[in-house]
Amino acid sequence: MKDSELKKGSFLSITLLILSGELIFLLPYVLARVFRPTFLEVFNLTNLQLGGLFSIYGTVAILSYVYGGVLSDKFKPKILIALSLFFTALGGLLLATYPSYFMLQLLWGYWGFTTVFLFWGAMIKATRVWGGSKNQGEAFGLLDGGRGLVAASMGTLGVLIFSLFLTNDIELASLPERKNAFRYVILFSSFIVFLTGILVIILMKSSQEGVTNRNASLIPNIKSILKIQSVWLIMFIIIAAYVGYKVTDIYSLYASDVMNFNNLEAANIGSLQMYLRPLVCLLIALFANNKSYIHLIIIGFIIMLIGALIFSFGIVQVDMNYVFFFSLIVVATGTYAIRALYFSLMQEGRIPLVLTGTAVGVISVVGYTPDIFASPVIGYLLDTYPGIIGHQYVFSMLVVFSILGLWASIKFAKLVTSFK
């Protein structure tokens, strides 16, 4: 099947990709993002230790991207995605026992494998195929916007479950009471992930007929991909955007540390800001088609840079709630706009469809390295420099990466122009 012959897929297929695409990360990432102050408390972790867990996850994930990408070029996504969901859900049962830090390290390493090796390349390739030749912006905008809506909904539902199982007000609840309430959040999350795997098995149609290559081999495919200039530029765009996404992990902590919100209010901030992701991405899905995606990404980096500068200058302080909400919206809008579109650049960058999985693997090895270094650096800065100073340093780091992403995007735009 040639790229020019690809037609847009069914609504059911993209819905299942959206559900699986976000719920797979519910346990290793979303819970810690929404409930960060509570998460640190019930597991008795510092910010640096939590960053260490994410770093272990990222290290295993980096090792899984390339091999998983080649695997997704050989096989159809249905079984790969379902198995990933099942294995990931099982890890939640261990998390609910509040294991030692050593066991948490093993668990996050395990999740780094289950959420990437069988899953990531298959999801991105299936989405590219779903979008056909002319709807890449719609496909990836719907994917990330839908994933954002799922994450935000699960965050809100998690906060509701947490509050329902607290026998006292959040400020009066003891640590054992908080741990017991949070255990229900973890178990519910595990159940939802497992249920989604069953839905994928039953309902997802094979959407990659004609674009698999059972004879795909690792080294020749990687060599072919590395010769494509657009691949390198997409790597830098993603690494810059992903640092912005990692910074969204601390929004609820900023609300707690700097704005003096209580734990439940901070969790609500973490949950509510996530609704910006589907709003931004779905708008892009509606209006991005027949436009150059790279120009929208350039605008996204400019917006992210402006928001990062506001926070890095220390302007957002206690009793400045409106400024806080505005600045948060600015940073998040730029971040989510870029995330919605960066994999759609594969079409503009003339990356062959049959090598999509391998390309995703190679790009992700570099693009998602913030999974290794960003969280530990953020954790170190927040623990070493308590209060607003640590947060200023984190957003200063985001300023640097925003500039890097803007540079790579401008270079990519010039490359696309040269194709015409």
C-alpha positions in Angstrom: 0.0 0.0 0.0 1.5 3.3 -1.0 1.2 6.5 1.0 -0.9 8.2 -1.7 -3.5 5.4 -1.4 -4.0 5.7 2.4 -7.6 6.5 3.5 -8.7 7.8 6.9 -9.7 5.1 9.4 -12.8 4.6 11.5 -13.9 6.5 14.6 -13.8 3.3 16.7 -10.1 2.7 15.8 -8.9 6.2 16.8 -11.0 6.0 20.0 -9.3 2.8 21.1 -5.9 4.3 20.2 -6.7 7.4 22.3 -7.9 5.3 25.3 -4.9 2.9 25.2 -2.5 5.8 24.3 -3.1 7.6 27.6 -4.2 4.9 30.0 -1.0 3.0 29.5 0.8 5.9 31.3 -1.8 6.3 34.0 0.1 4.4 36.6 3.7 5.4 36.0 3.0 9.0 35.2 -0.4 10.5 35.5 -1.1 9.7 39.2 2.3 11.2 40.2 1.5 14.3 38.1 -2.0 15.0 39.5 -1.3 13.9 43.1 2.4 14.9 43.4 2.3 16.3 47.0 0.2 13.4 48.1 2.2 10.9 46.1 5.5 12.1 47.7 3.8 11.8 51.2 2.2 8.4 51.0 5.3 6.8 49.5 7.7 8.8 51.7 9.7 10.1 48.7 11.7 13.3 48.1 11.4 15.1 44.7 14.8 13.7 43.8 13.8 10.1 44.6 10.6 10.5 42.5 12.8 11.9 39.7 15.0 8.9 40.1 12.1 6.6 39.5 11.2 8.5 36.3 14.9 8.3 35.3 14.9 4.5 35.6 11.7 4.3 33.6 13.3 6.5 30.9 16.5 4.5 30.8 14.6 1.3 30.2 12.3 3.0 27.7 15.2 4.4 25.7 16.6 0.8 25.3 13.1 -0.3 24.2 12.3 2.3 21.6 14.4 1.1 18.7 13.7 -2.6 19.1 10.0 -2.0 19.7 9.9 0.2 16.7 11.2 -2.5 14.4 8.8 -4.9 16.0 5.9 -2.7 15.1 7.0 -2.6 11.5 6.7 -6.4 11.4 3.4 -7.0 13.2 -0.1 -5.5 13.4 -0.8 -3.3 16.5 -3.7 -5.0 18.1 -2.0 -7.8 20.1 1.1 -5.6 20.9 -1.1 -2.8 22.4 -3.3 -5.2 24.4 -0.4 -7.1 25.9 1.2 -3.8 26.9 -2.0 -2.8 28.7 -2.3 -6.1 30.5 1.3 -6.2 31.8 1.2 -2.5 32.8 -2.0 -3.1 34.8 -0.4 -5.9 36.8 2.2 -3.5 38.0 -0.5 -1.4 39.7 -1.3 -4.3 42.1 2.3 -4.1 43.4 2.1 -0.3 43.7 -1.0 -0.6 45.8 1.0 -2.5 48.5 3.2 0.6 49.1 6.5 -1.3 48.5 10.0 -0.3 49.4 11.9 2.3 47.3 14.0 -0.6 45.9 10.8 -2.3 44.7 9.5 1.0 43.3 12.7 1.3 41.3 12.2 -2.2 39.9 8.5 -1.4 39.2 9.3 1.8 37.2 11.9 -0.1 35.2 9.3 -2.8 34.5 6.9 -0.1 33.3 9.5 1.4 31.1 9.5 -1.9 29.2 5.8 -2.6 29.2 4.7 0.9 28.0 7.3 1.2 25.3 8.6 -2.1 23.8 5.3 -3.5 22.5 3.3 -0.3 22.6 4.8 3.0 21.5 5.8 2.3 17.9 2.6 0.3 17.3 0.5 3.2 18.5 2.2 5.9 16.5 2.3 3.8 13.3 -1.4 2.9 13.7 -2.3 6.6 14.1 -0.3 7.6 11.0 -2.1 4.9 9.0 -5.5 6.0 10.5 -4.8 9.6 9.3 -4.2 8.5 5.7 -2.2 10.7 3.3 -4.0 14.0 3.9 -5.2 14.0 7.6 -2.0 13.7 9.6 -2.7 16.9 11.6 -6.2 15.6 12.4 -4.9 12.2 13.3 -2.2 13.3 15.8 -4.3 16.2 17.0 -7.1 13.9 17.9 -4.7 11.3 19.4 -3.0 13.8 21.7 -6.1 15.8 22.4 -8.1 12.7 23.2 -5.3 11.4 25.3 -5.3 14.7 27.2 -9.1 14.5 27.8 -8.7 10.9 29.1 -5.8 12.0 31.4 -7.8 15.0 32.7 -10.9 12.9 33.2 -9.0 10.2 35.0 -7.3 12.9 37.1 -10.6 14.4 38.1 -12.1 10.9 38.8 -9.0 10.0 40.8 -9.3 13.2 42.9 -13.0 12.3 43.5 -12.2 8.7 44.6 -9.4 10.0 46.8 -11.8 12.5 48.5 -14.6 10.0 48.9 -12.4 7.5 50.8 -11.0 10.1 53.1 -12.9 9.8 56.4 -11.8 13.3 57.5 -11.0 16.6 55.9 -7.7 16.5 53.9 -6.0 18.7 56.5 -7.1 16.5 59.4 -6.6 13.1 57.8 -3.7 11.0 59.2 -1.1 9.5 56.9 -2.6 5.9 57.2 -6.0 7.4 56.2 -4.4 9.1 53.2 -2.6 5.9 52.2 -5.8 3.9 52.4 -7.7 6.4 50.2 -4.9 6.6 47.7 -4.8 2.8 47.4 -8.3 2.9 46.0 -7.1 5.4 43.4 -4.3 3.0 42.4 -6.5 -0.1 42.2 -9.2 1.7 40.2 -6.5 2.9 37.8 -5.2 -0.7 37.4 -8.7 -2.0 36.6 -9.3 0.6 34.0 -6.0 -0.1 32.2 -6.7 -3.9 32.2 -10.3 -3.3 30.9 -9.0 -1.2 28.0 -6.7 -4.1 27.0 -9.8 -6.3 26.8 -11.6 -3.7 24.7 -8.7 -3.6 22.3 -8.6 -7.3 21.9 -12.4 -7.5 21.2 -13.0 -4.3 19.2 -9.8 -3.0 17.5 -9.6 -3.9 13.8 -6.3 -4.6 12.1 -5.5 -1.2 10.6 -2.0 -1.9 9.2 -2.9 -4.3 6.4 -0.4 -3.7 3.6 2.1 -1.6 5.6 3.8 -4.3 7.6 7.1 -5.8 6.6 7.7 -9.2 8.2 11.3 -9.2 6.8 12.1 -5.9 8.5 15.6 -6.0 10.0 17.2 -3.7 12.6 20.5 -2.4 11.2 19.6 -1.7 7.5 16.4 0.1 8.5 18.2 2.2 11.1 20.8 3.2 8.5 18.1 4.2 6.1 16.3 6.3 8.7 19.5 8.1 9.9 20.2 9.3 6.3 17.0 11.4 6.4 17.8 14.9 7.5 14.2 15.6 8.8 14.6 12.7 11.3 17.4 14.6 13.1 15.4 17.8 13.3 12.3 16.0 14.6 14.6 14.5 17.4 15.5 18.0 18.6 11.9 19.3 18.3 10.7 16.5 20.4 13.4 16.7 23.1 12.7 20.4 23.6 8.9 19.9 23.6 9.2 17.0 26.0 11.1 19.0 28.6 8.1 21.3 28.5 5.9 18.4 29.1 8.0 17.1 32.0 7.7 20.6 33.6 3.9 20.1 33.7 4.6 17.5 36.4 5.4 20.3 38.9 2.3 22.5 38.4 0.5 21.0 41.3 3.7 21.3 43.4 4.1 25.0 42.4 0.5 25.5 43.6 1.4 23.9 47.0 5.0 25.3 47.5 4.6 28.8 46.2 0.9 29.6 46.0 0.1 27.9 49.5 -2.7 25.7 48.2 -3.5 22.6 50.3 -3.0 19.1 48.9 -6.5 18.7 47.5 -6.5 22.1 45.9 -3.1 21.4 44.4 -4.3 18.1 43.0 -7.2 20.0 41.4 -4.7 22.3 39.8 -2.8 19.3 38.5 -6.1 17.9 37.1 -7.6 21.0 35.7 -4.5 22.2 33.8 -4.7 18.8 32.0 -7.9 19.9 30.4 -5.9 22.4 28.4 -4.3 19.6 26.6 -7.5 18.2 24.9 -8.8 21.7 24.2 -5.6 22.8 22.5 -5.1 19.6 20.6 -8.6 19.2 19.4 -8.6 22.8 18.1 -5.5 21.8 16.2 -7.2 18.7 14.9 -10.0 20.8 13.5 -7.9 23.5 11.9 -4.4 22.1 11.2 -5.2 20.1 8.0 -4.0 21.5 4.7 -1.7 23.7 6.6 2.1 23.4 7.3 2.3 21.8 10.7 5.8 23.1 11.2 4.7 26.7 11.3 2.2 25.9 14.0 5.0 24.2 16.0 7.1 27.4 15.6 4.2 29.4 17.1 4.0 26.8 19.9 7.6 27.2 20.9 7.3 31.0 20.9 4.3 30.7 23.3 6.1 28.2 25.5 9.1 30.4 25.7 7.1 33.4 26.8 5.4 31.4 29.6 8.7 30.0 30.7 10.2 33.4 30.9 7.3 34.7 33.1 7.9 31.9 35.7 11.7 32.1 35.5 11.7 35.8 36.4 9.8 34.9 39.7 6.8 37.1 38.7 4.3 34.5 39.9 4.0 34.5 43.7 1.6 33.9 46.5 -1.8 35.8 46.3 -1.3 36.3 42.6 -3.7 33.5 41.6 -4.8 35.1 38.4 -1.3 35.6 37.2 -0.5 32.0 38.2 -3.4 30.7 36.2 -2.6 32.9 33.2 1.1 31.9 33.1 0.2 28.2 33.6 -2.2 28.4 30.6 0.5 30.1 28.4 3.2 27.4 29.1 0.7 24.5 28.8 -0.8 25.8 25.6 2.5 26.1 23.8 3.6 22.7 25.2 0.4 20.8 24.2 0.3 22.5 20.7 3.7 21.2 19.9 3.0 17.7 21.3 -0.1 17.4 19.1 1.9 17.9 15.9 5.5 16.7 16.2 4.9 13.2 14.9 2.8 14.5 12.0 6.0 16.0 10.7 7.0 12.5 9.5 4.7 13.1 6.4 6.2 16.6 5.7 9.7 15.2 6.3 9.2 12.5 3.7 9.8 9.5 6.0 8.6 6.3 4.3 5.4 4.8 5.8 6.7 1.3 5.8 9.6 2.5 8.1 7.4 4.4 10.4 8.0 2.2 13.4 11.7 2.2 13.0 11.7 6.0 12.5 9.6 6.4 15.7 12.0 4.2 17.6 15.1 6.1 16.4 13.6 9.5 16.9 12.3 8.6 20.4 15.8 7.4 21.6 16.9 11.0 21.5 13.6 12.8 21.7 12.5 11.2 25.0 15.9 11.4 26.8 14.2 13.9 29.2 12.7 10.8 30.7 16.2 10.1 31.9 17.6 13.5 32.9 14.7 16.0 33.3 13.0 14.6 36.3 16.2 14.1 38.4 17.4 17.6 37.5 14.0 19.0 38.4 13.9 17.1 41.6 17.4 18.2 42.6 16.6 21.8 41.9 13.3 21.7 43.9 14.9 19.9 46.9 18.1 22.0 46.9 16.4 25.4 46.5 13.1 25.2 48.3 10.2 27.5 47.5 10.0 29.8 44.5 13.8 29.8 43.7 13.9 26.1 42.8 10.9 26.6 40.5 12.6 29.6 38.9 15.6 27.4 38.0 13.3 24.7 36.6 11.6 27.2 34.3 14.9 28.7 33.3 15.9 25.3 32.0 12.7 25.3 30.0 13.7 28.7 28.5 16.9 27.1 27.1 15.1 24.1 25.6 12.4 26.3 24.2 15.1 28.2 22.2 16.6 24.9 21.0 13.2 23.7 19.8 12.5 27.0 18.1 15.8 26.8 16.2 15.2 23.2 15.1 11.7 24.1 13.9 12.9 27.0 11.8 15.5 24.7 10.2 12.8 22.1 9.5 10.6 24.7 7.9 13.4 25.6 5.5 14.0 22.0 4.7 10.3 21.5 3.8 10.5 24.5 1.6 13.4 23.0 -0.3 11.3 19.9 -1.1 8.8 22.0 -3.1 
